[in-house]
Amino acid sequence: MEQLDRCSDSDRVWVTDAIAKVAADLNRSADTHLLPFPLPASWGIDLYLKDESVHPTGSLKHRLARSLFLYSLCNGWIGPDTTIVEASSGSTAVSEAYFARMLGLPFVAVMPATTSKEKITQIEFYGGQCHLVDDPGRVVLEARVLADDRGGHFMDQFTYAERATDWRGNNNIAESIFSQMAKERHPVPVWIVVGAGTGGTSATIGRYVRYEQYCTKICVVDPENSAFYPAYQAGDWSHVTGKGSRIEGIGRQRVEASFQPAVVDRMVRVPDAGSLAAMRAASDLLGRRVGGSTGTNLWGAFGLIAGMVARGEKGSVVTLLCDGGERYANTYYDDQWVREAGMDLTQHLGTVHHFLQSANWLEP
């Protein structure tokens, strides 16, 4: 009888131990907070921010990185000597570097050269290497080549984000939101607003609300230069923009495999200046700095809430605080950087402040 064993007993023991280590990270992590955002009580609408910045690696991507490692380990793609490679704008790479160090594996992040220095420093803190690429459109290709050259594993968050997470529950972000909302005055949100990054978060939440038979709608916000909105508008999923997003963590030049448009009820295109204006206004109100993608989320949420108020509707809206603003001190919070990027925030800040005072939404 012919026989061929592909996995040694020692490798299998290592994988079992690795899965236990990654799963333990979830077991010892408390749930992230659900923060009320200050709006006038007379509006009858409550806005909440799911604060993902409190994860050990400081962002929403900690959940994704943990899921991707478990998925890859259980699929037999990662062994005791595997080099982990990822294409990322920063936050996913930070989180994956954390898990790679936990397992004693080398990690390489392939990122746009414009990635903030703070994120690069965090990746290196966890022992990762940063491979910077001038053309953001080439990060995935270069990551594949690098993984092949090193005999490693390309994690490919843009393909596997929507499959690595159990959308039916198992402590995913959607289950957590609805559990935390249970005792609020409007426990079932009218809208949940998320960005289009990998597409995994909108897929997970969109599937979950259908599975649990909630009436909640999913709004996906998309920054300038990203392909998701124009593709959704035209129904053309081959659409390519050829430009990188200035809002780190969201926005892609092409529609990624993890994006599931059928579970998205509405898409909103958000100007980059609007993202930064909402980010700065929210930071003043919350007493802490939030990141640019949180600003994108809030710009979309503010527009939805203004429409609800105008129609006399009551209810709740939930969005995500994706990461903290300390990662962007030298970019989004630096006035000179904003000017050199060709953005004037004056009108967009006016729009946000006018909304917060009157519930009226006047696009600049």
LINWOQUI-V486092 format. One line per field, one symbol per residue. ss: DSSP state (H for helix, E for strand, L for the rest). phi: phi as a letter, one per 20 degrees, with the letter a starting at -180 (. if undefined). psi: psi as a letter, one per 20 degrees, with the letter a starting at -180 (. if undefined). A space follows every 50 residues. Layout:
ss: ???
phi: ???
psi: ???
//
This chain:
ss: LLLLLLLLHHHHHHHHHHHHHHHHHHHLLLLLEEEEELLLHHHLEEEEEE EHHHLLLLELHHHHHHHHHHHHHHLLLLLLLLLEEEELLLHHHHHHHHHH HHHLLLEEEEEELLLLHHHHHHHHHLLLEEEEELLHHHHHHHHHHHHHHL LLEELLHHHHHHHHLLLLLLLLHHHHHHHHHLLLLLLLLLEEEEELLLLH HHHHHHHHHHHLLLLLEEEEEEELLLHHHHHHHHLLLLLELLLLLLLLLL LLLELLLLLLHHHLLEEEEELHHHHHHHHHHHHHHHLLLELHHHHHHHHH HHHHHHHHHHLLLLEEEEEEELEEHHHHLLLLLLHHHHHHLLLLLHHHHH HHHHHHHHLLLLLL
phi: .fbbdecffffffffgffffffffgffeeffffdefefcgfffmcddcde eefefgdnbgffffffffffffffemeccfceeeccebepfffgffffff fgemdfccdecffegffffgffffgenedddecfegfdffgffffffffe mdceflgfedgfefeffeqlmfffgfgfffegdefcfdffcddceddfnf fffffffffffemeegddddecfgmeeffffffemdeegcemceeeefnc ncfcfefffdffeeebdcedfgffgfffgffffffembedefffffgfgf fffffgffffemedqccccdefaefffcgecfedgfffffenddegffff ffffffecmeddff
psi: pqpophprhhghgggghgghgghhgghjprqqqopppoqphihjpppqpo niijqhjjrhigggggghggghghikipaijppppqpqjfghhghhhghg hhjkqqpppoqqiipqhhggggghhjjrqpopphohijggghgggggghj kapohmhigigihhpoiiclkrhgggghghihjrhnhoqgqpprrnehih ghgggggghghjkqjpqpppqprqjqigghgggiknjjpphjqqqiopir pqirpqhipnhijphqqpppqhhgghghggghhghikqprrhhhhgghgg gggggghgghikqraqppapngrqihikhjehjohgggghikpoighhhg gghgghhijpoop.
//
